[in-house]
Amino acid sequence: MPPRDTPRVRVGRKSTTREPIIQEADAPQVHEAEAAEPEATRREAGVTESSRANRGWWDRNADEYQSEHGTFLGDDRFVWGPEGLDEVEAELLGPAEELKGKDVLELGAGAAQCSRWLAGQGARPVALDISHRQLQHALRIGASFPLVCADAVALPFADASFDLACSAYGALPFVADPRLVLREVHRVLRPGGRLVFSVTHPIRWAFPDEPGPEGLSVSASYFDRTPYVEQDEQGRAVYVEHHRTLGDRVRDVVASGFRLVDLVEPEWPSWNTGEWGGWSPLRGSLIPGTAIFVCVRD
Ligand SMILES: C[S@@+](CC[C@H](N)C(=O)[O-])C[C@H]1O[C@@H](n2cnc3c(N)ncnc32)[C@H](O)[C@@H]1O
């Protein structure tokens, strides 16, 4: 069993009240309904196991995710993370007026709210996600551009098909080998194309995934890359997140053929009084929650 303070940096989970049961060695018996909950642990999980687990998890939890976060995300806004940084102000993909006519690939698009915003600027987005149910939510809110259900580690597109690629917490935190994704994105981007992606800020892995004061004390090694896994009673992974240090992420980007031109760590704004799992105004005022990588394919 992992220690009770196993880092939980679950982008998908909605709140600490629905934590998986982590049984202590001497814990009292849990009743049957609780015993069916997944066990949270840290163990290795490969490319195939991670994709299979996350496809299932997002299919099962897409409805709840959209119900919980849909209002904050907005049906046609481009929000980079729980801080609420909006592409309208950030312009990490470039000035909005230059998006018109651009072919843009969104990875791990979820309900494709970001792609809807891009379409509103005159861009031609393609929204890709491994979860069929997430993409059904894209249809529900009115996506009128291609939706592709596929794993980001093997993109079903020809070389040099896109001018831009983007991802707001999609795919990259969940794959066992992010270089597979980055090399694929490099392949499908045209020379000079830009990739911008946000992930959980790596420092968060050293802290418990709690929004309150209990989330402010280091409880694990930042350098421990062992994946966070929730598994069923047979030991099958049902949810996986992978940790890379900041240096690992930079090396992944560069080794995949990109030039890193900016690394944005959005500060928690005073207007945002909401919480998103372990992301909160309290923690956001002290440590970064999101890292956004701005990369160019030369
Ligand atoms: C935290 S959600 C982000 C969705 C959207 N960008 C948003 O901000 O709501 C992560 C998304 O990544 C998708 N995902 C996870 N692993 C993936 C993979 N290997 N390939 C493509 N999408 C993946 C999930 O299905 C999910 O929709």
The ligand as a Tripos MOL2 file, in Angstrom:
@<TRIPOS>MOLECULE
LIG
   27    29     1     0     0
SMALL
NO_CHARGES

@<TRIPOS>ATOM
      1 C1         -8.0230   17.1740  -18.4190 C.3       1 LIG1
      2 S1         -8.8070   16.7340  -19.9200 S.3       1 LIG1
      3 C2         -8.5170   18.1780  -20.8730 C.3       1 LIG1
      4 C3         -9.5700   18.3640  -21.9000 C.3       1 LIG1
      5 C4         -9.7110   19.7990  -22.4110 C.3       1 LIG1
      6 N1         -8.4870   20.2410  -23.0210 N.3       1 LIG1
      7 C5        -10.1130   20.6470  -21.2350 C.2       1 LIG1
      8 O1         -9.3780   21.6040  -20.9200 O.co2     1 LIG1
      9 O2        -11.1600   20.3650  -20.6610 O.co2     1 LIG1
     10 C6         -7.6670   15.5730  -20.6180 C.3       1 LIG1
     11 C7         -8.1080   14.9930  -21.9480 C.3       1 LIG1
     12 O3         -7.0190   14.2400  -22.5100 O.3       1 LIG1
     13 C8         -7.5660   13.1040  -23.1440 C.3       1 LIG1
     14 N2         -6.5070   12.0910  -23.2850 N.ar      1 LIG1
     15 C9         -5.9070   11.3820  -22.3200 C.ar      1 LIG1
     16 N3         -4.9840   10.5720  -22.8520 N.ar      1 LIG1
     17 C10        -4.9920   10.7810  -24.1890 C.ar      1 LIG1
     18 C11        -4.2500   10.2370  -25.2760 C.ar      1 LIG1
     19 N4         -3.3140    9.3060  -25.0860 N.pl3     1 LIG1
     20 N5         -4.5230   10.6820  -26.5180 N.ar      1 LIG1
     21 C12        -5.4780   11.6240  -26.7380 C.ar      1 LIG1
     22 N6         -6.2140   12.1680  -25.7360 N.ar      1 LIG1
     23 C13        -5.9640   11.7590  -24.4740 C.ar      1 LIG1
     24 C14        -8.7080   12.6850  -22.2360 C.3       1 LIG1
     25 O4         -9.6220   11.8370  -22.8790 O.3       1 LIG1
     26 C15        -9.2920   14.0320  -21.8320 C.3       1 LIG1
     27 O5        -10.3330   14.4340  -22.6650 O.3       1 LIG1
@<TRIPOS>BOND
     1     1     2 1
     2     2     3 1
     3     2    10 1
     4     3     4 1
     5     4     5 1
     6     5     6 1
     7     5     7 1
     8     7     8 2
     9     7     9 1
    10    10    11 1
    11    11    12 1
    12    11    26 1
    13    12    13 1
    14    13    14 1
    15    13    24 1
    16    14    15 ar
    17    14    23 ar
    18    15    16 ar
    19    16    17 ar
    20    17    18 ar
    21    17    23 ar
    22    18    19 1
    23    18    20 ar
    24    20    21 ar
    25    21    22 ar
    26    22    23 ar
    27    24    25 1
    28    24    26 1
    29    26    27 1
@<TRIPOS>SUBSTRUCTURE
     1 LIG1         1 GROUP 0 **** ****
